[in-house]
Amino acid sequence: MFQTLIIRLSSMGDIIHNFPALSDLARHRPDIAIDWVVEESFAALPALHPAIRTVIPTALRRWRKAPLKSKAEFIHFRRKLHHHQYDLIIDSQGLIKSAFIAKQAIGPISGYDKASAREGLASLAYQHKYAVPRNQHAILRNRQLSAQVFNYKIDDTIDYGLNIPQLDLPWRPAQSYAVLLSATSRSDKEWAEDNWIALGTRLNAMGIRSVLPWGNVQEQERSLRLATAIPNAVCPPRMSLAEAASLLASSQIVVGVDTGLAHLAAAAAVPVVAIFCASDPQLTGVLASSYAINLGHNGAPPSLESVWQATLDGMK
């Protein structure tokens, strides 16, 4: 069996953007066994795709902070990589750090050429280099890279191919619910709280409860404020990535700021409305063959009414 290793370390959105390329590859080359190296905090994500044989976690972020203390861990990681001699290694991230990890494995490395990689120096680590225009969505770049590496043609359908677990979440509303992703690590990406309250109140009037996930203490405080102001809203406990995927997959619609969970909703084929306040969606917005709408752009948040109309359209 032909053995392939994918290097895509982080972040959540970048990892999710690689799933359609993985689905393409699995469909065109069912003879391939595929492993994936990913940052330890995101290891649950590649495991959602049935084409992945083994997820190999790395802790490069943590190791770089304390290289001497992490030496034994790094050696153990390299030994895991050396369990297989790969017929091909694909660095789909195109960064110096991902190229460094690719060099730790055994096998020829493919990736973007100098002009196409996000960090051109990364291409020095590759034996096979491919030109993929940078002025297009990340999902299309990933698909085109894999198609060139394995010599097949891609079609217009975007297939994330995930198997989302159906988990028992006792606090999950029994009736229809929407997931409102208000949490973001950057304050300039936030959408006004009054807008979230108005949106959740309108959904409740339709019999749809709001669930407001969070990831850290500050985000939890925000979710609690919103859940208090929105009738029948739920501020859930901290969730794992698998639990979050299960929550999103069963929702009626997801409305969220520019965050990884919004991309996970698109990957789960749930209707999703993505709100952009301090970034532009052209290259990294939500993209799916199912309902996926991007609103707003850098410095111009979308209005409540435009988000509400897109939400209604997604629930038709």
C-alpha positions in Angstrom: 0.0 0.0 0.0 1.2 3.5 -0.9 1.9 5.4 2.3 1.4 9.2 2.6 2.0 11.6 5.4 0.3 15.0 5.5 1.8 17.9 7.5 -0.8 20.4 8.5 -0.1 21.5 12.1 -2.6 24.3 12.9 -4.7 26.4 13.2 -8.3 25.0 13.4 -9.4 26.8 10.3 -6.3 25.8 8.3 -6.7 22.1 9.3 -10.4 22.1 8.3 -9.5 23.8 5.0 -7.4 20.7 4.2 -10.3 18.2 4.5 -11.7 18.6 1.0 -8.3 17.9 -0.5 -8.1 14.8 1.7 -11.6 13.7 0.5 -10.4 14.2 -3.1 -7.3 12.1 -2.5 -9.2 9.3 -0.8 -11.7 9.2 -3.7 -9.1 9.2 -6.5 -6.5 7.0 -4.8 -8.3 4.5 -2.5 -5.0 2.5 -2.4 -3.3 5.1 -0.2 -2.8 4.9 3.6 -2.8 8.4 5.0 -1.3 9.7 8.3 -1.4 13.3 9.5 0.9 15.3 11.8 -0.9 18.0 13.7 -0.5 20.1 16.8 -1.6 18.2 19.9 -4.4 20.6 20.7 -6.1 19.9 17.4 -5.5 16.2 17.2 -9.2 15.4 17.4 -9.9 17.1 14.1 -8.1 14.9 11.6 -9.5 11.9 13.5 -13.0 13.0 12.2 -12.0 12.0 8.6 -12.4 8.3 7.8 -9.5 8.5 5.3 -6.9 9.0 8.1 -5.1 5.9 9.3 -3.1 7.5 12.1 -3.1 11.0 13.7 0.5 11.9 14.9 0.3 14.7 17.5 3.3 17.1 17.7 3.9 19.8 20.4 6.1 22.1 18.4 4.5 25.2 20.0 5.2 23.9 23.5 8.6 22.5 22.7 9.9 25.8 21.3 9.3 27.5 24.6 11.5 25.0 26.5 13.7 23.1 24.0 16.0 21.5 26.6 13.2 20.1 28.7 11.4 18.9 25.6 14.2 17.0 24.1 13.0 13.5 25.2 9.5 14.3 23.9 10.8 15.4 20.5 12.9 12.2 20.2 9.8 10.1 21.0 7.9 12.0 18.3 10.6 11.4 15.7 10.5 7.7 16.6 6.7 7.6 15.9 7.3 9.2 12.6 9.9 6.6 11.7 7.4 3.7 12.2 6.8 4.1 8.5 9.0 4.9 5.5 6.6 7.1 3.5 6.3 7.0 -0.2 5.4 10.6 -0.1 5.2 13.4 2.4 3.0 16.5 1.7 3.6 19.7 3.5 0.3 21.5 2.7 1.0 24.4 5.1 4.0 25.8 3.4 5.6 27.3 6.5 9.2 26.9 7.8 7.9 25.1 10.9 5.8 22.6 8.9 8.8 22.0 6.5 11.0 21.3 9.6 8.5 18.7 10.8 8.3 17.2 7.3 12.1 16.8 7.3 11.9 14.7 10.5 10.0 11.9 8.6 11.4 9.4 6.2 10.4 10.0 2.5 10.4 12.5 -0.3 8.6 15.8 0.4 6.2 17.6 -1.8 4.9 21.1 -1.3 4.3 24.6 -2.8 7.1 26.2 -4.8 8.8 29.3 -3.5 6.3 31.8 -5.0 3.3 29.8 -3.8 4.3 28.9 -0.3 3.2 31.1 2.6 6.9 31.2 3.6 9.0 30.8 0.5 12.0 29.4 2.3 9.9 26.4 3.3 10.2 25.2 -0.3 13.9 24.5 0.1 12.9 21.4 2.1 10.9 19.9 -0.7 12.0 17.5 -3.4 8.9 18.1 -5.5 7.5 21.7 -5.8 4.3 22.9 -7.4 2.9 26.3 -8.4 -0.5 27.1 -6.9 -1.7 30.7 -7.2 -2.0 32.4 -3.8 -4.9 34.7 -4.7 -7.5 32.1 -4.2 -9.3 30.5 -1.3 -7.2 28.2 1.0 -9.5 25.2 0.3 -8.9 25.6 -3.5 -5.1 25.9 -3.0 -5.0 22.7 -0.9 -7.1 20.8 -3.4 -5.0 22.0 -6.3 -1.7 21.0 -4.6 -2.9 17.5 -3.9 -4.3 17.2 -7.5 -0.9 18.1 -8.9 1.0 15.8 -6.6 -1.2 12.8 -7.5 -2.1 13.8 -11.0 -5.9 13.9 -10.9 -8.6 16.5 -11.7 -10.8 18.2 -9.1 -14.4 19.0 -9.6 -16.6 21.8 -8.2 -18.1 19.9 -5.3 -16.5 20.6 -1.9 -16.6 17.4 0.1 -15.2 17.7 3.7 -16.0 14.0 4.2 -16.2 14.1 8.0 -17.8 11.5 10.3 -19.2 13.6 13.1 -19.8 11.7 16.3 -23.3 11.7 17.8 -22.5 12.4 21.5 -24.8 12.7 24.5 -24.7 16.3 25.6 -27.2 16.5 28.6 -27.4 20.3 28.4 -28.2 20.4 24.7 -31.7 21.7 24.0 -34.2 19.0 23.0 -35.9 21.3 20.5 -34.5 23.2 17.6 -31.5 25.3 18.4 -29.0 27.7 16.8 -25.3 28.0 17.7 -24.1 31.5 18.1 -20.3 31.8 18.0 -19.7 35.1 19.6 -16.3 34.2 21.0 -13.1 35.3 19.3 -9.5 35.7 20.5 -9.3 39.3 19.0 -11.5 42.1 20.2 -11.5 43.7 16.8 -13.2 40.6 15.4 -16.1 40.9 17.8 -19.7 41.7 16.7 -21.6 44.0 19.0 -23.3 42.3 22.0 -26.5 44.2 21.3 -26.6 42.5 17.9 -26.2 39.0 19.3 -29.0 39.7 21.9 -31.3 40.9 19.1 -30.5 38.0 16.9 -31.0 35.4 19.7 -34.2 37.1 20.8 -35.6 36.9 17.2 -34.6 33.2 17.0 -36.4 32.5 20.3 -39.6 34.1 19.0 -39.4 31.4 16.3 -39.1 28.7 18.8 -35.3 28.3 18.3 -33.1 28.4 21.3 -29.5 29.8 21.2 -26.4 28.0 22.4 -23.3 30.1 23.0 -20.0 28.2 23.2 -16.8 29.6 24.7 -13.2 28.6 24.9 -11.6 30.7 27.7 -12.6 32.6 30.9 -13.1 35.9 29.1 -15.3 34.2 26.4 -17.2 32.4 29.0 -18.1 35.7 30.7 -19.3 37.1 27.4 -21.4 34.0 26.7 -22.9 34.2 30.2 -23.9 37.8 29.7 -25.5 37.0 26.3 -27.3 33.9 27.6 -28.7 36.0 30.5 -30.0 38.6 28.0 -31.4 36.2 25.4 -34.6 34.3 26.4 -34.1 30.6 26.8 -30.4 30.7 25.7 -27.8 28.2 26.9 -24.2 28.9 28.0 -22.8 25.3 27.8 -19.8 23.9 29.8 -16.4 23.8 28.2 -16.4 21.4 25.3 -13.9 19.2 23.6 -13.5 19.5 19.8 -15.5 16.3 19.3 -18.3 17.6 21.5 -18.3 20.9 19.7 -18.5 19.1 16.4 -21.5 17.1 17.6 -23.2 20.2 18.9 -22.7 22.0 15.5 -23.8 19.1 13.4 -27.2 18.9 15.1 -28.0 22.6 15.0 -30.5 24.2 12.7 -28.1 27.0 11.8 -24.7 28.4 13.0 -24.0 32.1 13.1 -20.5 33.1 14.1 -17.6 35.5 13.9 -14.4 34.6 12.1 -13.4 31.6 14.2 -12.4 27.9 13.6 -15.8 26.6 14.8 -17.6 28.5 12.0 -15.4 26.6 9.6 -16.1 23.3 11.4 -19.9 24.1 11.0 -19.3 24.4 7.2 -17.4 21.2 7.2 -20.3 19.5 9.0 -22.7 20.7 6.2 -24.7 22.8 8.6 -26.1 26.1 7.3 -23.6 28.8 8.5 -23.4 32.6 8.4 -19.9 33.9 9.1 -19.5 37.5 10.3 -16.3 39.4 9.4 -15.4 42.6 11.3 -11.6 42.8 11.1 -10.6 40.5 8.3 -11.6 39.7 4.7 -13.3 36.4 3.7 -12.0 36.1 0.2 -9.1 33.8 1.0 -10.2 32.2 4.3 -14.0 32.6 4.6 -16.4 29.8 5.0 -16.8 27.8 1.8 -18.9 24.7 1.2 -21.3 23.1 -1.2 -23.9 23.5 1.5 -25.3 26.9 2.7 -22.3 29.0 3.7 -22.5 32.8 3.7 -19.8 35.4 4.5 -20.9 38.9 5.5 -18.8 42.0 6.2 -15.1 42.6 5.8 -12.1 44.3 7.4 -13.4 47.5 9.1 -17.0 47.0 8.0 -19.0 44.7 10.2 -22.3 43.5 8.7 -25.6 45.0 10.0 -28.0 43.1 12.2 -30.6 43.1 9.4 -28.2 41.5 6.9 -27.2 38.8 9.3 -30.8 38.2 10.2 -31.9 37.9 6.6 -29.0 35.5 5.8 -30.0 33.4 8.9 -33.6 33.2 7.7 -32.4 32.2 4.2 -30.2 29.5 5.7 -33.2 28.0 7.7 -35.5 27.7 4.7 
